[in-house]
Structures are given as C-alpha cells and as structure tokens.
C-alpha cells in the first residue's frame, strides 16, 4: 500500500506513547478502504487522537475509546470538536483491526467515560506499549 496517512511523532513522550496504537488503527482503516485525509495526536488529559474522514471525524481518547461525529474543528495540539458524537463501543483500547468493523456499526449513544485517564496503573499503559510504529 502506498501513500498511507500516519500520525507524526509528538514531542511529549506521554502523548507519543499512543502513536503506535493510533498508527495501527489508521493502517487498519485504510486497509478496509476508509478514506482518511488526516491523522494527528492531540493534547493530553486525556490523551487523544483524531482521524479526519471527509466531513466526519473519528476521535479516540484514553477515557472513552472511539467516538464518531461530524467534524466541527480541531488541529494538532487543539482538542477536536464533534457535532452529534456517537460512541463506537469496544472499550478504550480495542484491537486496531476491529475498529473498521466498529465504525460500520457505530452505536447510537452519546460518549461516556469508561476509564478515568487518571486511573493510575490499571494495565492500560502496558497494553498500549505493545503497539509499536512499524
């Protein structure tokens, strides 16, 4: 596959720790034919990332998992705003290959926190560290 869109490295090591996972999700979406125009890592508290899909955006954060909505605004370093967001489900760190399937069946419910980003050592960082940028 050529011309894959991938997130750029982030200067904050804590945010950068998400790049491997976000890269894998972006690769999985593109492999399933999802048209992406941009992917970026956003601020922390909670850490999140944005995948721009035309007029919509898919946003991941470490508290809610994946949320899909109409893209209102956002850019690297600025929290993304969505209109009419719906949660995809699958938890806060679903297998990257499952995200395109979750995208096809987005839940009709508003986002809700499922894991506090201040959770401390709950195994999340260990699971996140398994994903490396290849």
N, C-alpha and C positions, 0 to 999 in steps of 0.2 A: 504494500500500500504506500503511495507517495502522497506528500502534501498533508500529512496528519497535522492537526492542530493540537498543540500541547501547552500546558501552562509553563510560564517562565519560572526560573528559580526565584525564591523570595528571600530578601535579606534577613528576615527574622527566623532563626533556626527553629523556633517553636512552630511557626506557620509552615516553614519549609518541610517539616516532618510530614505534612499532609500531601505533598506533591506526588509522591509515588502512587498513592491511592487514587488521587484525582487524575493522574495521567492514565492509569489503568482503566478508570471509568470512561474517560474521554476516548481511549482506544476502542473500548467495547461498544460505545455508542456509534462511533464512526464505522466500525466493522459491521454493524447492523443497519447501516445506511442513514443514520440520523445526521442531518445537516447541521454542523456546528460552524459558527463564524468566529467565536472567541471562547477562550477558557482562561480564567485567572483565579489566583488565590487572593482572598480578601483579608480584611483585618481579623484580629483575634478577639476573644471574649464574647461569643465563641468564635473559634476558627471556622472559616467557611470558604467556599469556592463557587464560582459562577460559570455556567455553561450557557452561552447565548445560542438559542435555536430559532433563528429568524425573529419573529415578533414575541416569542416566548423565551423564558429562561428557566433553567433548572439550577437550583441552588442547593448545595449540600452544606450542612453545618454539623458540628460535633454534638449538638444537643437534640436536633430534630431529625437528622438524616436528610433525605431528599424532599424538596418542595418544588412544584412546578407552578408557574403563573405567567401572566403577561408581563413582559419586561417593561418597567417604568423608567428606571435609571440605575446607574452603577458603573463602576470602572475599577481598575486595580487600585486597591487601597481605600475604596469607598464602599460601604455596605450597599448591597443590591436591594432595590425596592421592586416588589412584585405586586401586581393587581390580581385579585381573585386567586390567591395561592391555594393549592391542594397538596396534601402530603402523599408521597408515593407508597409509604409503608416499607417494610423490610428492615426496620431498625435503623440505628445510626451508622452502621458500617456494613451494609450488605455486600455480598460478593460483587465485584465490579461487573462480572458477566451477567448478573441478574438485573442490573439497573435498566438496560433497554427493555426488558420484559416488564419491569415495574412501571416504566414510562408509558408503555402501551395500556396499562390498566390503572392509571392514576386514580387514587381514592378520591371520593367526593367529600372530604372532610378538611377543615382548616388545620394548619400546622399546630402542633402542640409539642412542648418539650418532652422528650422521652429519656434524656440523660442530662443531668446538670453538667455544664462544662467545667465546673469546679469540683467534680466528683472525686478528685484525688486518684490514688492508684486503684482503679477498678478493672484493669486489664486492657483498657482501650488503647493506651499508648503501645503496649506490646503487640496488639493485633494490627495497629496502624503501621508499625515498624516492619511488618512482614512484606509490605509493598515497597518495592524499590523502583526507581526510574531506570528503565532498560533501554 
